[in-house]
Amino acid sequence: MTKRAKRFERQPDTLPEPRLTSRDVAILRHVSRHRFLNSQQIMQLVGESPRIVRRLQSLFHAGYLDRPRAQLTYYASSGSSPLVYALGRKGAQVIADTEHDHDEAYRWTLKNKRAGQVFVQHTIEAADILVRLQKATAKSSQVKLVTAEEIIAESPTATLEMRTPTKLTVDVAYKEKRYRLSVIPDGMLALEFRDDIEAPERSNFFLELDRETMPVMRKSKSLGKEGRQTSLLSKFLTYYAVWRQGLHKERFGWENFRVLTVTTSKKRVDTMIAAVKEITDGRGSSLFLFTDQEALGDKNILDIAWRSGKGELIQLED
């Protein structure tokens, strides 16, 4: 156990101070964008090589990257799992100097230190979907991935001035009661289709990762006092109200969006589709797309068929 603990303690004298390369800076940018990435995900983004693992080790010991200690509990029982990295203080300085936002970079390094194991693992799983999309679109001349940072940078001034621009808050009527509900997506992205170079079309998405930590629908089908009893049904209600009220247009300038949900099993997908039908008077809605980990497998994420809230099969490029 003592030897494992040293994986999370910097030993700056064991390795020479790294001379940052363009690939090092790319690694820091990727980690900053996703907040947490494991070594395998980093290699998917910058190229697979044994040298990358050694380089990550060097960047960690030099203070450019952190290894969140929250993964210690998980790592103790899964010693072969890839190490998780976050932005270190020196890495934050590099990002701040290139992105000209010192306060934001350092704020994330503090939040990373306070993150718990469940949150880190959830973030890694969300990042896995985004990394796979980035890898899939990198091979295509017709589809480009637009990141959350790019989406927000293009958004109206009022959105840019928000502390949490992805927090969506709406008033919802459900079962003859009114609620004020909010949701913060696990991810946000767009796919840009370049069939027409001068006017490419975009499909916009919010991403949700479900690890069965909350019920899809409560037995009473009630949202509880002021909507505080969280369920996936309440999340779907929130997104559905965002779409109906046009908050996505006001916040991001989007004409359309869909909600991608990756869950644990086909049975769980069936229950989610039932929840969507519950909030749409049985009609269902193509606003929501679902898949499960087995269906996703190691396939190209652009090739798989997602199940809509109507039960139809739809690909992301449709």
Secondary structure, 3 states (H helix, E strand, C coil): CHHHHHHHCCCCCCCCCCCCCHHHHHHHHHHHHHCCEEHHHHHHHHCCCHHHHHHHHHHHHCCCEECCHHHHHHHHHCCCCCCEEEECHHHHHHHHHHHCCHHHHHHHHHHHHHCCHHHHHHHHHHHHHHHHHHHHHHCCCCEEEECHHHHHHCCCHHHHCCCCCCCEEEEEEECCEEEEEEECCCEEEEEEECCCCCCCEEEEEEEEECCCCCCCCCCCCCCCHHHCCCCHHHHHHHHHHHHHHCHHHHHHCCCCCEEEEEECCHHHHHHHHHHHHHHCCCCCCCCEEEEEHHHHCCCCCCCCCEEECCCCEECCCC
